[in-house]
Amino acid sequence: MDTATHVVMGFGLAGLATLDPAVAADPLTFHAVMLGAVAGSVIPDIDTVLKLKNNAAYIRNHRGMTHSLPATALWPFIIAAFLLPLFPGTDADTFLFWTLLAVSFHVFVDIFNAYGTQAARPFREKWIALGIINIFDPFIFSLHLMGFVIWQTSGHPGETFATVYAVLIGYYILRTVQHRRTVRFIKDRLPALTNIYLSPTLHWSHYHVAAESADHFYVGKIEGRQLKLIDTFDRRPIDPDNEIVQSAMCDKNVRAFLSFSPIYRWEIREQNGRFVMQFVDLRYFTRGMYPFTATVWLNKKHVVESSFTGWVYSEKKLRRKLVLAQSK
């Protein structure tokens, strides 16, 4: 989910925590738990700072180790080390329980969007991305805001957010059912498909679609009960013996892209006296283009001159980024 939604979920869990007698009976414990819940709801995304290093590090690691099972277990203790000294006499076990719940809730809800997490590390490094809930869901955000209004006017945060999260559980179940029905709907129309990747939009019944069969890639969108195909591409295996491919596949930006993208197409072309190898993720078609790319410039000797991975929305901006990377 987006940062704003994680923040409101942290405050929502703090409201829910007032059902705990240890929290309800002690204002100091309540305030500690509230700060712990908010911190726990956002701290797994601390790896966003990797953007300051480079896109490859960010793409390869964001929602990776910080969302893993060991990190989920450790974050409450790290938060406690900073916050508990500020609230002497706070019930540490209660604080750790609600902070752990907040961290776990963050990781859990992130699994449901199309970006996903590596929540099963260290047992599995595969990205878990169910593609059921949009990164920002207006219903989820608004439901929390409604809960805060009721909290401030009626003064019953525990009961209010118990109801909010009961509704939220039902909402997730309904969206999961809708997702499965949509997958079946697509398979009925394109029975040869082997994999389907849905990216939910802000609209309940609208999805971006990227899919593959043994021979083709398909890109389209679902609008209600209509499947509209946008692009169809031949599926070409990468030639591992090609020297251009060998050089490009060793580049850190390409490796980062491939570690994250489950469905992509590639091409090699000559341009301005150099070779260009480009990979595009087919899940993110928008504004008439595929903005998530890994692009490599190689000279005539097949040596990498420059590379870039990330989101870019015009060829002009992509060239500018590659020139900038080349000059470093």
C-alpha positions as a Python dict, from the first residue, in 0.01 Angstrom:
ca = {
    (1, 'M'): (0, 0, 0),
    (2, 'D'): (99, 365, -23),
    (3, 'T'): (256, 541, 276),
    (4, 'A'): (-57, 740, 364),
    (5, 'T'): (-265, 422, 391),
    (6, 'H'): (0, 253, 606),
    (7, 'V'): (-6, 556, 840),
    (8, 'V'): (-383, 556, 882),
    (9, 'M'): (-374, 180, 939),
    (10, 'G'): (-125, 239, 1221),
    (11, 'F'): (-360, 483, 1391),
    (12, 'G'): (-649, 245, 1327),
    (13, 'L'): (-466, -37, 1503),
    (14, 'A'): (-398, 199, 1792),
    (15, 'G'): (-773, 254, 1816),
    (16, 'L'): (-833, -120, 1805),
    (17, 'A'): (-573, -164, 2081),
    (18, 'T'): (-801, 13, 2330),
    (19, 'L'): (-993, -316, 2349),
    (20, 'D'): (-686, -449, 2529),
    (21, 'P'): (-739, -388, 2905),
    (22, 'A'): (-368, -308, 2953),
    (23, 'V'): (-395, -29, 2695),
    (24, 'A'): (-736, 102, 2802),
    (25, 'A'): (-636, 124, 3170),
    (26, 'D'): (-317, 326, 3125),
    (27, 'P'): (-294, 644, 2913),
    (28, 'L'): (87, 617, 2906),
    (29, 'T'): (69, 266, 2761),
    (30, 'F'): (-193, 383, 2509),
    (31, 'H'): (29, 663, 2381),
    (32, 'A'): (330, 429, 2360),
    (33, 'V'): (124, 169, 2173),
    (34, 'M'): (-13, 434, 1936),
    (35, 'L'): (338, 551, 1843),
    (36, 'G'): (456, 189, 1819),
    (37, 'A'): (166, 95, 1593),
    (38, 'V'): (226, 390, 1360),
    (39, 'A'): (602, 326, 1352),
    (40, 'G'): (541, -45, 1292),
    (41, 'S'): (303, 37, 1009),
    (42, 'V'): (564, 234, 815),
    (43, 'I'): (907, 103, 915),
    (44, 'P'): (922, -188, 665),
    (45, 'D'): (933, 76, 391),
    (46, 'I'): (1252, 226, 534),
    (47, 'D'): (1431, 67, 239),
    (48, 'T'): (1288, 349, 25),
    (49, 'V'): (1609, 533, 113),
    (50, 'L'): (1782, 303, -139),
    (51, 'K'): (1647, 539, -406),
    (52, 'L'): (1921, 777, -295),
    (53, 'K'): (2180, 519, -402),
    (54, 'N'): (2044, 414, -740),
    (55, 'N'): (1737, 264, -903),
    (56, 'A'): (1893, -81, -935),
    (57, 'A'): (1947, -109, -559),
    (58, 'Y'): (1596, 21, -492),
    (59, 'I'): (1421, -212, -738),
    (60, 'R'): (1619, -515, -631),
    (61, 'N'): (1567, -462, -258),
    (62, 'H'): (1252, -256, -195),
    (63, 'R'): (998, -471, -9),
    (64, 'G'): (1262, -740, 10),
    (65, 'M'): (1458, -804, 328),
    (66, 'T'): (1273, -534, 526),
    (67, 'H'): (948, -724, 463),
    (68, 'S'): (1096, -1068, 532),
    (69, 'L'): (1002, -1299, 818),
    (70, 'P'): (1318, -1221, 1024),
    (71, 'A'): (1273, -846, 979),
    (72, 'T'): (904, -866, 1074),
    (73, 'A'): (1005, -1034, 1400),
    (74, 'L'): (1289, -788, 1471),
    (75, 'W'): (1123, -453, 1390),
    (76, 'P'): (913, -441, 1713),
    (77, 'F'): (1225, -480, 1927),
    (78, 'I'): (1410, -211, 1731),
    (79, 'I'): (1115, 26, 1771),
    (80, 'A'): (1088, -63, 2139),
    (81, 'A'): (1454, 25, 2193),
    (82, 'F'): (1380, 381, 2078),
    (83, 'L'): (1031, 438, 2219),
    (84, 'L'): (1000, 250, 2548),
    (85, 'P'): (1260, 468, 2727),
    (86, 'L'): (1030, 763, 2653),
    (87, 'F'): (740, 593, 2830),
    (88, 'P'): (872, 448, 3158),
    (89, 'G'): (636, 201, 3321),
    (90, 'T'): (477, 95, 2991),
    (91, 'D'): (386, -273, 2967),
    (92, 'A'): (660, -393, 2731),
    (93, 'D'): (480, -714, 2631),
    (94, 'T'): (169, -519, 2535),
    (95, 'F'): (377, -270, 2340),
    (96, 'L'): (563, -544, 2152),
    (97, 'F'): (240, -731, 2070),
    (98, 'W'): (67, -434, 1909),
    (99, 'T'): (381, -318, 1731),
    (100, 'L'): (434, -668, 1591),
    (101, 'L'): (72, -671, 1476),
    (102, 'A'): (127, -339, 1297),
    (103, 'V'): (443, -460, 1121),
    (104, 'S'): (276, -789, 1022),
    (105, 'F'): (-30, -604, 895),
    (106, 'H'): (192, -383, 676),
    (107, 'V'): (361, -684, 517),
    (108, 'F'): (33, -871, 480),
    (109, 'V'): (-154, -597, 294),
    (110, 'D'): (146, -533, 65),
    (111, 'I'): (116, -891, -63),
    (112, 'F'): (-222, -807, -216),
    (113, 'N'): (-105, -545, -467),
    (114, 'A'): (70, -598, -800),
    (115, 'Y'): (413, -490, -673),
    (116, 'G'): (423, -747, -395),
    (117, 'T'): (691, -835, -140),
    (118, 'Q'): (945, -1103, -59),
    (119, 'A'): (755, -1183, 259),
    (120, 'A'): (860, -1550, 257),
    (121, 'R'): (1234, -1479, 281),
    (122, 'P'): (1459, -1652, 379),
    (123, 'F'): (1264, -1962, 274),
    (124, 'R'): (1169, -1825, -69),
    (125, 'E'): (1298, -1519, -253),
    (126, 'K'): (1012, -1520, -503),
    (127, 'W'): (803, -1204, -509),
    (128, 'I'): (451, -1259, -373),
    (129, 'A'): (222, -1022, -561),
    (130, 'L'): (-144, -1124, -572),
    (131, 'G'): (-264, -826, -778),
    (132, 'I'): (-594, -801, -587),
    (133, 'I'): (-584, -452, -429),
    (134, 'N'): (-452, -130, -583),
    (135, 'I'): (-152, 28, -410),
    (136, 'F'): (-389, 311, -313),
    (137, 'D'): (-744, 193, -252),
    (138, 'P'): (-994, 478, -193),
    (139, 'F'): (-1235, 251, -5),
    (140, 'I'): (-972, 134, 246),
    (141, 'F'): (-843, 487, 303),
    (142, 'S'): (-1191, 637, 336),
    (143, 'L'): (-1301, 361, 572),
    (144, 'H'): (-1019, 455, 810),
    (145, 'L'): (-1101, 826, 786),
    (146, 'M'): (-1464, 746, 871),
    (147, 'G'): (-1342, 546, 1169),
    (148, 'F'): (-1138, 843, 1295),
    (149, 'V'): (-1442, 1073, 1269),
    (150, 'I'): (-1652, 828, 1471),
    (151, 'W'): (-1366, 792, 1722),
    (152, 'Q'): (-1352, 1168, 1775),
    (153, 'T'): (-1728, 1213, 1798),
    (154, 'S'): (-1840, 904, 1988),
    (155, 'G'): (-1525, 816, 2181),
    (156, 'H'): (-1538, 441, 2115),
    (157, 'P'): (-1217, 367, 1920),
    (158, 'G'): (-1198, -4, 2003),
    (159, 'E'): (-1551, -90, 1892),
    (160, 'T'): (-1525, 144, 1593),
    (161, 'F'): (-1208, -9, 1454),
    (162, 'A'): (-1318, -362, 1535),
    (163, 'T'): (-1607, -286, 1299),
    (164, 'V'): (-1377, -117, 1047),
    (165, 'Y'): (-1148, -422, 1028),
    (166, 'A'): (-1442, -664, 1013),
    (167, 'V'): (-1566, -469, 710),
    (168, 'L'): (-1213, -467, 570),
    (169, 'I'): (-1186, -846, 598),
    (170, 'G'): (-1510, -877, 403),
    (171, 'Y'): (-1382, -630, 143),
    (172, 'Y'): (-1061, -828, 90),
    (173, 'I'): (-1263, -1148, 50),
    (174, 'L'): (-1490, -984, -208),
    (175, 'R'): (-1193, -844, -402),
    (176, 'T'): (-1025, -1185, -397),
    (177, 'V'): (-1340, -1347, -537),
    (178, 'Q'): (-1360, -1073, -803),
    (179, 'H'): (-995, -1133, -895),
    (180, 'R'): (-1047, -1507, -938),
    (181, 'R'): (-1358, -1452, -1148),
    (182, 'T'): (-1165, -1212, -1369),
    (183, 'V'): (-884, -1465, -1418),
    (184, 'R'): (-1139, -1730, -1519),
    (185, 'F'): (-1308, -1480, -1751),
    (186, 'I'): (-976, -1414, -1929),
    (187, 'K'): (-889, -1784, -1953),
    (188, 'D'): (-1228, -1857, -2111),
    (189, 'R'): (-1146, -1613, -2390),
    (190, 'L'): (-777, -1700, -2425),
    (191, 'P'): (-758, -2066, -2318),
    (192, 'A'): (-393, -2110, -2424),
    (193, 'L'): (-266, -1877, -2150),
    (194, 'T'): (-15, -2016, -1902),
    (195, 'N'): (20, -1711, -1675),
    (196, 'I'): (-197, -1406, -1610),
    (197, 'Y'): (-86, -1095, -1421),
    (198, 'L'): (-362, -858, -1314),
    (199, 'S'): (-297, -507, -1187),
    (200, 'P'): (-606, -358, -1019),
    (201, 'T'): (-702, 3, -1084),
    (202, 'L'): (-900, 249, -876),
    (203, 'H'): (-1219, 104, -1028),
    (204, 'W'): (-1366, -216, -885),
    (205, 'S'): (-1407, -402, -1216),
    (206, 'H'): (-1116, -251, -1414),
    (207, 'Y'): (-777, -423, -1440),
    (208, 'H'): (-460, -396, -1645),
    (209, 'V'): (-374, -737, -1790),
    (210, 'A'): (-42, -890, -1891),
    (211, 'A'): (-48, -1257, -1990),
    (212, 'E'): (157, -1519, -2166),
    (213, 'S'): (109, -1839, -2362),
    (214, 'A'): (374, -2072, -2495),
    (215, 'D'): (423, -1852, -2803),
    (216, 'H'): (285, -1506, -2727),
    (217, 'F'): (259, -1221, -2479),
    (218, 'Y'): (-69, -1034, -2445),
    (219, 'V'): (-137, -690, -2298),
    (220, 'G'): (-487, -562, -2242),
    (221, 'K'): (-740, -430, -1998),
    (222, 'I'): (-1057, -549, -1833),
    (223, 'E'): (-1345, -304, -1821),
    (224, 'G'): (-1644, -465, -1658),
    (225, 'R'): (-1722, -774, -1864),
    (226, 'Q'): (-1504, -675, -2159),
    (227, 'L'): (-1149, -785, -2239),
    (228, 'K'): (-976, -537, -2469),
    (229, 'L'): (-643, -648, -2613),
    (230, 'I'): (-392, -367, -2666),
    (231, 'D'): (-81, -553, -2785),
    (232, 'T'): (20, -903, -2883),
    (233, 'F'): (388, -995, -2909),
    (234, 'D'): (569, -1305, -3026),
    (235, 'R'): (747, -1467, -2736),
    (236, 'R'): (1118, -1495, -2823),
    (237, 'P'): (1368, -1671, -2599),
    (238, 'I'): (1687, -1483, -2520),
    (239, 'D'): (1990, -1626, -2699),
    (240, 'P'): (2249, -1688, -2424),
    (241, 'D'): (2527, -1724, -2684),
    (242, 'N'): (2476, -1373, -2823),
    (243, 'E'): (2766, -1150, -2711),
    (244, 'I'): (2540, -845, -2678),
    (245, 'V'): (2304, -1043, -2456),
    (246, 'Q'): (2591, -1178, -2247),
    (247, 'S'): (2726, -828, -2179),
    (248, 'A'): (2384, -678, -2110),
    (249, 'M'): (2280, -955, -1872),
    (250, 'C'): (2584, -883, -1654),
    (251, 'D'): (2479, -521, -1603),
    (252, 'K'): (2348, -436, -1255),
    (253, 'N'): (2043, -252, -1388),
    (254, 'V'): (1938, -543, -1606),
    (255, 'R'): (1991, -789, -1321),
    (256, 'A'): (1775, -573, -1094),
    (257, 'F'): (1501, -554, -1357),
    (258, 'L'): (1502, -930, -1419),
    (259, 'S'): (1494, -1008, -1047),
    (260, 'F'): (1167, -815, -1021),
    (261, 'S'): (982, -850, -1352),
    (262, 'P'): (802, -1180, -1418),
    (263, 'I'): (677, -1088, -1767),
    (264, 'Y'): (873, -876, -2013),
    (265, 'R'): (973, -848, -2377),
    (266, 'W'): (1313, -752, -2513),
    (267, 'E'): (1474, -624, -2830),
    (268, 'I'): (1818, -542, -2969),
    (269, 'R'): (1862, -263, -3223),
    (270, 'E'): (2135, -42, -3366),
    (271, 'Q'): (2103, 327, -3296),
    (272, 'N'): (2347, 616, -3344),
    (273, 'G'): (2644, 387, -3393),
    (274, 'R'): (2578, 168, -3089),
    (275, 'F'): (2373, -135, -2990),
    (276, 'V'): (2071, -87, -2767),
    (277, 'M'): (1923, -376, -2571),
    (278, 'Q'): (1596, -294, -2400),
    (279, 'F'): (1367, -485, -2167),
    (280, 'V'): (1013, -364, -2089),
    (281, 'D'): (782, -494, -1818),
    (282, 'L'): (444, -567, -1975),
    (283, 'R'): (245, -519, -1654),
    (284, 'Y'): (267, -141, -1649),
    (285, 'F'): (121, -24, -1981),
    (286, 'T'): (11, 337, -1938),
    (287, 'R'): (-19, 651, -2152),
    (288, 'G'): (34, 441, -2462),
    (289, 'M'): (374, 306, -2354),
    (290, 'Y'): (553, 64, -2121),
    (291, 'P'): (732, 292, -1873),
    (292, 'F'): (914, 34, -1661),
    (293, 'T'): (1230, -56, -1851),
    (294, 'A'): (1590, -168, -1835),
    (295, 'T'): (1789, -23, -2123),
    (296, 'V'): (2157, -78, -2207),
    (297, 'W'): (2384, 102, -2450),
    (298, 'L'): (2676, -105, -2585),
    (299, 'N'): (2953, -6, -2822),
    (300, 'K'): (3054, -199, -3132),
    (301, 'K'): (3279, -418, -2919),
    (302, 'H'): (2974, -515, -2710),
    (303, 'V'): (3102, -330, -2403),
    (304, 'V'): (2836, -160, -2188),
    (305, 'E'): (2862, 219, -2213),
    (306, 'S'): (2556, 312, -2009),
    (307, 'S'): (2242, 159, -1859),
    (308, 'F'): (1926, 256, -1678),
    (309, 'T'): (1636, 83, -1506),
    (310, 'G'): (1321, 238, -1366),
    (311, 'W'): (1009, 420, -1474),
    (312, 'V'): (1042, 668, -1760),
    (313, 'Y'): (762, 812, -1972),
    (314, 'S'): (932, 934, -2289),
    (315, 'E'): (1218, 830, -2515),
    (316, 'K'): (1372, 1175, -2471),
    (317, 'K'): (1388, 1137, -2092),
    (318, 'L'): (1529, 785, -2128),
    (319, 'R'): (1811, 912, -2351),
    (320, 'R'): (1882, 1189, -2103),
    (321, 'K'): (1910, 941, -1817),
    (322, 'L'): (2140, 717, -2017),
    (323, 'V'): (2364, 1010, -2112),
    (324, 'L'): (2374, 1114, -1746),
    (325, 'A'): (2463, 760, -1637),
    (326, 'Q'): (2733, 745, -1909),
    (327, 'S'): (2899, 1059, -1775),
    (328, 'K'): (2935, 924, -1422),
}
